[in-house]
Amino acid sequence: MTMPTNPFRCFNSSPEVIRLVVMMYVRFPLSLRNVEDLLFERGIDICHETVRFWWNRFGPLFAAEIRRQRQCRMRGFRHWRWHVDEVFVKINGERHYLWRAVDHEGEILESYVTKKRDKVAALAFLKKALKRHGRAETIVTDGLRSYPAAMRKLGNLDRREMGRWKNNRAENSHLPFRRRERAMLRFRRMKSLQKFVSVHASFHNHFNQQRNLVDRQTYKLRRSAALAEWQSLAV
């Protein structure tokens, strides 16, 4: 049996520095040069283009590892309620749509970028989410007509719910991405948008400890556990 290849073997910097750079850029609303300046204050001298290269190289790798571990742990639980919503994102002045599925605890299950928000786009998004995460007991949507048309095609229209405030969880899930989008001065390509939202969703799920629902001591324990898992990625 061959041992897995070390992804850091071709880099002079330590894995700890690379993980720190990727986490700072993806998790927090910082620009490439903001990360460069903050690291320089810590005695780490790298170029902002190095930050760009590292997040493009290691961001999807870390996100896939986080997604794999979380799916293994959540396999025994039912996603009894999904919240589905879409939001527009401009790429070079052209409007695109970011579809997002969130479970009842705020976990971002799937993110998908399309040029339209018609039945075909909704069907592709729902198929991708159902294939990866299995069947949902209830799917909460807004009043967009593409959802019932796509769900009728899938045969789960009876599981749909719609209400005035029922979908607030999905709408609130867009806020961290919107803050990050402003710091990045928007996107230039649809492919780069899809790549970033997938990576950002995995990072957000990993570090989001719902601090408003637990006491300070519990939050500190969860935060330490999440950081310890992060430091052991790709080892």
C-alpha positions as CSV (number, residue, x, y, z in Angstrom):
1,M,0.0,0.0,0.0
2,T,1.5,3.3,-1.1
3,M,1.6,6.2,1.4
4,P,-0.3,9.4,0.4
5,T,1.8,12.1,-1.1
6,N,2.7,15.1,1.0
7,P,1.1,18.1,-0.6
8,F,3.6,20.5,1.0
9,R,6.7,18.7,-0.3
10,C,7.5,21.2,-3.1
11,F,7.3,24.3,-0.9
12,N,9.9,25.9,1.3
13,S,7.4,27.3,3.7
14,S,6.1,25.2,6.6
15,P,2.6,23.6,6.5
16,E,1.7,25.7,9.5
17,V,2.3,29.0,7.7
18,I,0.5,27.8,4.6
19,R,-2.6,26.8,6.6
20,L,-2.5,30.1,8.4
21,V,-2.4,32.1,5.1
22,V,-5.3,30.1,3.6
23,M,-7.4,30.3,6.7
24,M,-6.9,34.1,7.0
25,Y,-7.8,34.8,3.4
26,V,-10.8,32.5,3.0
27,R,-12.3,32.8,6.5
28,F,-12.0,36.6,7.1
29,P,-13.0,39.5,4.9
30,L,-9.4,40.4,4.0
31,S,-7.7,41.3,0.7
32,L,-4.6,39.6,-0.5
33,R,-2.5,42.7,0.6
34,N,-4.2,42.8,4.0
35,V,-3.1,39.2,4.6
36,E,0.4,40.1,3.4
37,D,0.6,43.1,5.9
38,L,-0.8,41.1,8.8
39,L,1.7,38.3,8.3
40,F,4.6,40.8,8.0
41,E,3.7,42.0,11.5
42,R,4.2,38.4,12.7
43,G,7.6,38.2,11.1
44,I,6.4,36.3,8.0
45,D,7.5,38.0,4.8
46,I,5.5,36.8,1.7
47,C,4.1,38.5,-1.4
48,H,0.4,38.9,-1.9
49,E,0.7,36.8,-5.1
50,T,2.0,34.0,-2.9
51,V,-1.2,34.3,-0.9
52,R,-3.2,34.0,-4.1
53,F,-1.3,31.0,-5.3
54,W,-1.5,29.2,-1.9
55,W,-5.3,29.6,-1.5
56,N,-5.9,28.5,-5.1
57,R,-3.6,25.5,-4.6
58,F,-4.5,24.4,-1.0
59,G,-8.0,25.9,-0.5
60,P,-9.9,23.2,-2.4
61,L,-7.7,20.5,-0.8
62,F,-8.5,21.6,2.7
63,A,-12.2,22.1,1.8
64,A,-12.5,18.6,0.4
65,E,-10.9,17.1,3.6
66,I,-13.2,19.1,5.8
67,R,-16.2,18.1,3.7
68,R,-15.2,14.4,3.8
69,Q,-14.8,14.4,7.6
70,R,-18.1,16.2,8.3
71,Q,-20.0,13.9,5.9
72,C,-18.7,10.9,7.7
73,R,-19.8,12.2,11.1
74,M,-23.2,13.3,9.8
75,R,-24.0,10.2,7.9
76,G,-26.1,8.8,10.8
77,F,-28.3,11.9,11.2
78,R,-31.2,12.9,9.0
79,H,-31.3,16.3,7.3
80,W,-35.0,16.6,8.2
81,R,-35.3,20.2,6.9
82,W,-33.5,22.0,4.2
83,H,-33.7,25.7,3.4
84,V,-33.0,26.6,-0.2
85,D,-32.5,30.1,-1.6
86,E,-30.8,31.9,-4.4
87,V,-29.0,35.3,-4.6
88,F,-27.7,37.3,-7.5
89,V,-24.0,37.9,-8.0
90,K,-22.5,40.1,-10.7
91,I,-19.5,38.9,-12.7
92,N,-18.1,41.6,-15.0
93,G,-21.4,43.4,-14.9
94,E,-23.4,40.3,-15.9
95,R,-25.9,38.9,-13.4
96,H,-25.4,35.3,-12.2
97,Y,-27.2,33.4,-9.5
98,L,-25.8,31.6,-6.5
99,W,-28.0,28.8,-5.2
100,R,-27.6,27.5,-1.7
101,A,-29.0,24.7,0.4
102,V,-28.7,25.0,4.2
103,D,-29.9,22.5,6.8
104,H,-32.0,23.2,9.9
105,E,-28.8,23.9,12.0
106,G,-27.3,26.4,9.5
107,E,-24.8,23.9,7.9
108,I,-24.2,24.9,4.3
109,L,-24.8,21.8,2.3
110,E,-24.4,22.9,-1.3
111,S,-23.5,26.0,-3.3
112,Y,-24.1,26.2,-7.0
113,V,-23.6,29.0,-9.6
114,T,-25.7,29.4,-12.7
115,K,-26.3,32.1,-15.4
116,K,-30.1,31.7,-15.0
117,R,-32.6,30.8,-12.3
118,D,-35.1,28.9,-14.4
119,K,-36.4,25.3,-14.0
120,V,-33.2,23.8,-15.7
121,A,-30.9,25.6,-13.2
122,A,-33.1,24.7,-10.2
123,L,-33.2,21.1,-11.3
124,A,-29.4,20.8,-11.7
125,F,-28.9,22.4,-8.3
126,L,-31.4,20.1,-6.5
127,K,-30.0,17.0,-8.2
128,K,-26.5,17.9,-7.1
129,A,-27.6,18.5,-3.5
130,L,-29.7,15.3,-3.3
131,K,-27.0,13.2,-4.8
132,R,-24.4,14.3,-2.3
133,H,-26.5,14.6,0.9
134,G,-29.5,12.2,0.4
135,R,-33.2,12.8,0.7
136,A,-34.6,15.7,2.9
137,E,-37.8,15.3,4.9
138,T,-38.8,18.9,4.1
139,I,-37.5,21.5,1.7
140,V,-38.3,25.1,2.5
141,T,-38.2,27.5,-0.5
142,D,-39.3,31.0,-1.4
143,G,-41.9,31.9,-4.0
144,L,-39.7,31.3,-7.1
145,R,-41.7,29.2,-9.6
146,S,-38.6,27.3,-10.6
147,Y,-38.6,25.4,-7.4
148,P,-42.0,23.6,-7.7
149,A,-41.3,22.9,-11.4
150,A,-38.0,21.3,-10.6
151,M,-39.4,19.4,-7.6
152,R,-42.3,18.1,-9.6
153,K,-39.8,16.7,-12.0
154,L,-38.0,15.0,-9.1
155,G,-41.2,13.7,-7.6
156,N,-40.8,15.4,-4.2
157,L,-43.1,18.4,-4.6
158,D,-45.1,17.2,-1.5
159,R,-42.1,17.9,0.7
160,R,-42.0,21.6,-0.2
161,E,-42.8,24.3,2.3
162,M,-43.1,28.0,1.8
163,G,-43.7,30.8,4.2
164,R,-43.0,34.5,4.8
165,W,-40.2,34.0,7.4
166,K,-39.6,30.3,7.2
167,N,-36.6,30.7,4.9
168,N,-34.7,33.3,6.9
169,R,-32.0,30.7,7.7
170,A,-31.0,30.3,4.1
171,E,-31.2,34.1,3.5
172,N,-28.9,34.7,6.5
173,S,-26.4,32.2,5.2
174,H,-25.5,34.6,2.4
175,L,-24.2,37.3,4.7
176,P,-20.7,35.9,5.4
177,F,-20.2,35.4,1.6
178,R,-21.5,39.0,0.9
179,R,-18.9,40.4,3.4
180,R,-16.2,38.3,1.7
181,E,-17.3,39.4,-1.8
182,R,-16.9,43.1,-0.9
183,A,-13.4,42.5,0.3
184,M,-12.5,40.7,-2.9
185,L,-14.0,43.5,-5.1
186,R,-16.3,41.0,-6.7
187,F,-15.5,38.2,-9.2
188,R,-14.3,38.1,-12.8
189,R,-15.1,34.6,-13.8
190,M,-18.0,32.2,-13.1
191,K,-15.5,29.3,-12.5
192,S,-13.6,31.3,-9.9
193,L,-16.9,32.2,-8.1
194,Q,-17.9,28.5,-8.0
195,K,-14.5,27.5,-6.7
196,F,-14.5,30.2,-3.9
197,V,-18.1,29.6,-2.7
198,S,-17.4,25.9,-2.4
199,V,-14.2,26.5,-0.4
200,H,-15.7,29.3,1.7
201,A,-18.8,27.1,2.6
202,S,-16.6,24.3,4.0
203,F,-14.5,26.7,6.0
204,H,-17.5,28.5,7.4
205,N,-19.1,25.1,8.4
206,H,-15.9,24.1,10.2
207,F,-15.3,27.3,12.2
208,N,-18.9,28.3,12.8
209,Q,-19.5,27.3,16.4
210,Q,-22.9,29.1,16.9
211,R,-21.5,31.2,19.8
212,N,-24.9,32.9,20.4
213,L,-26.4,29.5,21.5
214,V,-23.8,28.3,24.0
215,D,-21.9,29.6,27.0
216,R,-18.4,31.0,26.8
217,Q,-16.7,27.9,28.1
218,T,-18.4,25.6,25.6
219,Y,-17.6,27.9,22.8
220,K,-13.9,28.0,23.8
221,L,-13.8,24.2,23.8
222,R,-15.4,23.9,20.4
223,R,-13.2,26.6,19.0
224,S,-10.1,24.8,20.2
225,A,-11.3,21.5,18.8
226,A,-12.0,23.1,15.4
227,L,-8.5,24.7,15.4
228,A,-6.9,21.4,16.3
229,E,-8.7,19.6,13.5
230,W,-7.7,22.4,11.1
231,Q,-4.0,22.0,12.0
232,S,-4.1,18.3,11.3
233,L,-5.4,18.7,7.7
234,A,-3.4,17.1,4.9
235,V,-0.9,15.5,7.3
